[in-house]
Amino acid sequence: MSLRRFANNASWNLLGQIAPLLVAFVALPPLIRALGMDRYGFLSLAWVLVGYASLFDLGISRAMTRLVAQRLGQHDATAAQRIGSVATTFMLALGVVSGLLLGGFATAIVDGWLNVPKALRGEAVNAIWILAATMPVVLITSAYRGYIEAHQSFKALNIIRIVMGVFTFVGPLLATWVSPRLEVTVGAVVAMRLLAAWAHANLAHRSCGFQYRYSQPDRATARELFTLGGWMSVSNVVGPIMSYMDRFILGGLVAVELVAYYATPYDLMNRTMVLPYAVMGVLFPMLAGMGGDARRVSETYGAVVRMLFVCMFPIVFLTITLGGPFLQLWLGSNFAQQGTIVLQVLAVGVLANALAQAPANLIQGLGQPKWMAITHLIELPFFLLAIWYLTLRFGIAGTAFAWTLRTIIDCIVMFVLARRKVSASGLESRRVFMSIGLGTSMCAAGYLANSPAQGLAVAALGLVLFAGFAWASILTKQERDTIGRYMANQFKRPA
C-alpha cells in the first residue's frame, strides 16, 4: 500500500471516529437531563453491549480480516469469499447463542448484578430482552465490517460509521420526546443497529463482491480460523472484557447513578483514541499483507509508535491540566466534583492504551499472537480482583486506578513481546526514558494546578516545551525533513 493511500484511509477512519464525538458533546447534556442519572447509567451499559461485539464473537471477525487480507494479497479471491462465508456462519450462530443467554439471564442480571432502582426494574429487564434479540444482527454486522476492512474500502465504511455514531446519541435523545423509558431509548439504539446491518451488507456486496450465503463450515477453513486465529481470538475476547467490564462490575458494587459519573469520563477519554484506532484499522490488514518483509515492518512500526506518542501526549496532558474546569463547564459542578479525578486517572491509562495498539497490532498482523493472548489471560483475574478491591475501597476513583494500572502493565508487556519480532524499531532506550521523564513531570505539574488560570498557564508552557522536545528528540531526521518539506510547500502555494 502506498503512503498516500495509507494516509487517505487513516484520514477516513479518523473522520469516522471524530464526527460522533462532536455530536456527543452536544447531545449528552440534554440526554442526561431527559433521562436522569439512573436511566442514563443503564443506557451507557447498553451502548457498551451493542458497540463492542468482539466480546461475544470469540475474535472471529478479527481473525477473518487477517485471513481474508492474506488471501487477497495472494490474489485468491475465491478463498477469501469462502473464509468470509464460513466466518459469518460461525458469528451468526454465536449471535443466536449469546442472545439466548442474555435474554435468559435478563432478570438475574437486573436483580442480582446491577443496582437498578426498583422503579426501573421492569424497564431494565425489558430493555435487556430487546438487546438480546439484536445480538445476531450485531455480530453479522461485525462480520461484514471485518470483510470490508480486509478489502480496505475505508471511505464507504466510515460514511456508515459516521451515520451510526451520530444516531447512537441522537436516536436516544429523539426517543426521549416519546418517552424516557428504557425500552424506548434502547429501542432507538437497536433500530440504528438494524439499519447499520443492512448498510454493511449492501456495501460488502457492492464494493467487495461479498454476499453472505449459508456455507457449511469445512474442517480446513474452521481449523484455519480457530487455529491460526485462535490465540488472536483469545486476546480479542479477554481484551474487551478488561477494557469494558469495569463499568459492569461497578454497576454491581455501587449505585447505578455512579456508573454515569464513571462512564462519561471514560467515554470522553475513549473518544480521544480516535487517532490510534484510525491508524490501526488501516495498519492491521496492511501488516497482514507485508509477509516477511522485516525492513518495511520495522520502519512502519517505529514511525507509528513515534506518531502516536507525539499526537496523544498533548491530549492527555491537557486533560489532566484542564479536565476539571472542562467538566464543570460542560456538565456542571456536581459532575466535575465526582468525575474530575476519574477523568485525570483514566487519561494516563488512555496514553498507555494508545501506545500499546502499535505492538499489539504488529503481533496480530504478523499472525503470531500466542504470547499476547497468554499475557491477557494472566492479567484478567488480577485485573478483576483489583477492580473489586479498589472500587470497594475508593469508589469510582478506585475503578479508574485499576483500569489505568492494567493498561500500563499491558503496554509494557506488549512492547517487550513486539521487541522479539522487530529488533530494530527506531525506539532507542535513551529517547524512551527521556520521554517518560518529561511526560511524568508535565502531568504532575498539571495535576497540581490549583485554579483554571494556573492550569492554562501550565498547559501553555508545557505544550511549548513538549513541542520543542518532540521535534529535537523524538522525531527522526527523515521525519523532520518530510514535515519541513510539507510545510514549505504549503507556504509556497498561491493564495
N, C-alpha and C positions, 0 to 999 in steps of 0.2 A: 504494500500500500504506500502511495506517495505521501510526503509530509503534508502537501496541500489537502489531500483527501482526508488524512487523519485529522487535521485541524478543522476541516469543514464538518466532519462527523461529530467531533468533540463539541464544536460550537452548537450544533443542533441538540446534542444531549444536554448541554449547559442551559440552552433556552428552555428545553423541556422540564428542567428542574427549577429554573428561576420563576417562570410565569406563575405556577401555582403558589410559590412563596409570596409573590406580590399580592395575589388575591387573598391569601391567608391574613396578611397584615390588615386588610380592610374588612374582611368578613368575620374574623374571630371575635372581636369585641361585641358586635351586635348579636352574634350567635350565642355567646356565653350569657349575655343578658336575657335573651329569649328563652334559653333552656334552663338556666340556673346551673350551679356548680355540680350538683349531683348528676343530672342528666348529661351534662357536657362531659363529666368524667367517664361515664359509661360510653358515650359516643366516641371518645378518644380510644377506648379499648376496641370498639368496633372497627375503627379505621386501621388499627394495627392488624386485626384479624384478617381483613379483606385485602390489605395493602401489601402483606408480606406472605404470599402464598408459598414461598420456599420453605416455610415452617412445616408444610404438610406434603410437599411433593417429593420429599426424600432427595432433593437435589437433582432430580432427573432432568429438569429444564436446563440447568447449568451444564450438566454432562452432555445433553443433546446439542446445545450450542457449540461446544467444543468439537464434538464428533462430526456434526454437520459442516462446520467450518473447515475441519480437516479434510473431509471428503470433497468439498468444493475446491479446496486448494489442490487436490489431486485430480480435479476435473471429472469427478464421478458423481454426476447429478442423480443418477438412479439410486445409488447407495444412500445419498443424502435424503432423498424422498422416503426411502424405506425406514431409515433411522427416525425421521420425523414422525411417521405414522405410528411406528411401534411405541415411541416415547409418549405420544399423545394418548394412545390407548391406555398405557400404564397410568398416566396422570388423570384420565377420566375415571378409572377405577379407584384411584386414591382419593379423588374428589368425592365420589359416592360414599366411600368408607368414612372419610373424615366428616362428611356432612351428617351421616347417620350417628356417629359417635357424639358429635357436638350437639345435635338435636336431642339425642337420648339422655345426655347429661345436663341439659339446659337447667332444669330445676335444681339439680345438685350444685351446679356452678353458682347459681344465684343465692341459694340458701346456705351452702356450705363453704363457699370460697369468697365471693365478693360481699363487701359490707354495703349492700344496697338498702336504702331506707325501705321500710315496709310498704309505704305508699307507692313505691315504684316497682315492687316485686313483680306484679303481673306484667307490666310493660317490659321489664328486663327479660323475663322468660320468653315472651312473645318475640322480642327483638332477636334473641339468640336463635329461636326457631327459624326466623326469616334468614338470618345469616347462614344457618346450617343448610338450608335449601339452595343457597347460592354457591356452595363450595365447589361442586363440579364445574360450574361456569368459570369460577375464578381460576381454577387450575388449568382448564383448557386454554383460557386466555394467556396464562403464563407459558404454555407450550407454544402457542402461536408466536408470542413475543420472542421466545428463545430462537425459533426458526428464522424469524425476520432479522434478529441481531446477527445470526450466523451469515446471512446474506449481506449484512452491513447496509441495510436500507434505513438509515437512521433519520433521514429527513421526514419521511412519511410517518415513521414510528413515533417520532417526537411531536408531530402535529396531533396525533391521537393522545399522546401523553399529556400534552398541554390542556386539551379539552377535558380529559379525565381529571387532571389536577384541579382545574378551575371548578368543576362541578362537585368535586369532593367537599369543598367548603360552601359553594353557592347553593348546591342542591339541598343540604340540610337547612340552610338559612331560609330558603324559599319554602321549605316544608313547614317551618315553624309558623308561617302565616296561616296554614291549615290547622295545625295542632302541634304543641310542643312534645307530645307523647313520643316515647322512644320508638314505637312501631313505625311512626310516620317518618321521623328523621332517619332512622336506619333503613327504612324502605327506600328513601331517596338515594342513599348510598348504593343499595342493591340495584336500583333501576339504572344508575350510572354504569355499574359493572356489567349489566346485561348488554347495554349499548356498546360498551368497550369490547366485549367478546365478539359481537358482530363486526365491529370495525377492524379488529385484529385479524379475524378470519378472512374478511374481504381483502385486506392488504396482503396477507400471506399468499392468497390465490393470485391477486393481480400483479404483485411485484416479484414474487418468488416462485410462482407456479406450483404452490403447495396448497392442496385442498384435502382436508382430512377425510379419509375413508377408513372404516374399521379394518384393522390389519392384525391378523393372528400373530402374536409375538413369537418369533422363531428363536431357537436356542442361541444361535450365533449373535444375533442383534441384542438379545436380552443380556447375554454374557458381557458383551462389549459395554452396554450401558451401565450395568451393575458392577462390572469388574474394573474396566478402565476408568469408569466414572464413580466407582464405589466409594473410594476414600473421599473423593470430591463431594459425594452426596452426604457423607457423614459431617463434613465441615459445613455444608450448606443447610443442614438441619440444626446442628449444635450452635453454629454461629448466630442465626436469627434468634434462637432461644436465649442466648446470652445477651443479645442486643435488645430484645424487646420483652423478655419475661419479667424484667424488673417491675414494670407497672402492673402486671397481673399479680405478682406476689405482693406488691404494695397495696393493691386493692383488697387483698385478703388480710393485711396486717393493720391497716389504718382505715379511717372513714373514706368512702369513695370520693368525697369532696376534695380530700387532699391529693388524690390522684391527679386532678386537674392542675393543682399547683406544681406538681412534678412534671406532668405530661406536656404542658405548654412550653416551659423552658426546654424540655428535652426535644420537642418537635421543632422549636425555634433553632436550636443548635444543630439538630439533624439536617435541617434545611441548608445549613452552611456547608454541608457535604456535597453540594451541587457540583463543584468542580471535580473532586475526586471521582464521584460517580459518573460524571460526564466523560472523563478521560478513561476510566477503567472499562466503561461499557464498550469503548472502541478498542482499547488495548487488549482485552481478553481474546476476542476472536483473531486479532492481528498476531498475537504471540502464538496462538494455536497453529497459524499458518506459516510461521517462520521456520519450523522444523528445527534442524540442528545448527543454524547459523549463530554461533556463540557471540561473534563480534556485534552483530546487529542487536541481539537480545541484550547484551551488556550495555551498549551505548543507549539504547532506548530506556532501559530500566533506570540507569543513573540519572538521565535527563528528567524522567518523570518524577523521581524522588525529590530532586532539587526544586523542580517547578512546584510540586505540592507544598513543600515547606515554605518557599518564598511567598506563595499565594495564600496559604491557610494561616500562617502565624499571625499576620496583622489582624485578621478577623477575630482570632481567639484573643489576642491582646486587647483589642477594642472592646470585646465582650466582657472581659474581666474588669477593665477600667471603667466602662460606661454602661455596663449591663443594668445596674440598679436604677439609675436615672431613666434609662430607656423603658424598663418595665413599668415604672411609675407613670411615665408619660403615656404609655400605650394602654395599659390595663388597670392603672390606679394604684394607690398607695398600699392597699391591702395585699394585692398580688405581688407588688415589689417586695414587701416585707417578708412574705412567705417564700417567694421564688428566686430572690437575688442570689443567695448562696448556692442554690441548686444550679442556677444558670452558670455561675462562675466555675464551680467544680466540674460540671459537665463540659465546659469549654476546653479544659485541659484534656479530658478524655477524648473529645472530638478531634483534637490535633493528633493525638496518638493513633486514633482510629483512621484518620485520613492518611497518615504516612504508612500505616500498615497495609493499606489497599494495594500499594505497589508490589511489595514482596508476595502478598497473598495471591494476587493475580498472576505474577510471574510463575509461582509454584504450580498453580492450577492450569495456567495456559500452556506450560510445558508438559502437562499430563503427569505430574509427579507429586500428588497431594497427600501421600500417605502420612508423613510425619506431621504435616499441618493438621490433619484430621485427628491424629493421636493426641496432639497438643490440646486441641479443643475438647476432646473427651476428658482429658485430665483436668482441664480448667473448670469444666462445668460444675461438678459437685462443690468445689471450693468457692466458686462464684455464687452459687445459690445459697450456700451456708453464710457467706459474707453479707449478702443482701438481707437474709433473715436476721442475722445478729445486729448489723449496723442500723437497719431500719427500726428494730425494736429499741435500740439504744439511743439513736439520734434522729429518728423520724425520717422525713423525706430527704434531708441532707445526708443521712447515712446511706440511703439508697443511691444517691448520686456519687458518694465516695466509693461505694462498692463497684459501681459501673465503671468509674474512671480508673480505679486501680486495676481492674481486669483488662481494660483496653491498653494500659501502659505495659503490663506484663506481656500481653498478646503481641503488641507491637515489637517489643524487644525480641521475642521468640521468632516472629516471622522474619525479621531481618537476619537473625542467626541462621535460620533454615535457608533463606534465599542466598546467603553468602556461600553456601555449599554448592549452589548451582551456577552462580555468577561470581567468579573470583575477582574480576576487575570491573567494578560497577561505577567507578568515579566517586565513591563515597569514602573520602580519606578520613581517618580517625581524628586527625587534628581539627578538621573543619566540623566534624560531627560534635566533638566536645565543646568547641567554641560556640557553636550554635545553641547547644543545650544550656551552656552557662549564661549566654546573653539572654536567651528566651526566659530562663528562670528568673533572672534579675529584673527584667522588664515586667513580667507578670506580677512579681512580688510588689514592685513599686505601684503598679496599677491597682492591686488589691488594697493597698494601704492608703490610697487617696481618700480623704475624709469628706469631700464635697464635690459636687459636679464641676465647679471651677477648677479644683485641683486635678480632677480626673481628666478634664480637657487639656490642661497643661501637660500632664504626664503623657497623655495619648499623643499629642502633637510632637513632643520631644522624642518619645520612644519610636514613633514611625520614621522620623528623620534619621535617627540612629540606626534603626534596622535597615532602612533603605541603603545607607552607605555600607553597612556590613555585608548585606546580601550581594551588592554589586562587586565589592572587593574580595570577599572570602567564600561565597557560596557558588556563584555562577562561574563557569569555566570561561577561559579567554574566548573560545569559539562562540559560546552563548552570548558573551558581551558584544562581540563583533557583529553577530547576527542582529541583536537588538539595536545596536548603533546604526547599522545599515538600514534597518526598517524605519527607525526614527528619522534618519536623514532623508529617506525617500518621501516620508510624509510631509516634511517641511519643504521639499522641493516641488511638490505638486502645486500647480497654479490654483489660486483661489477661485 
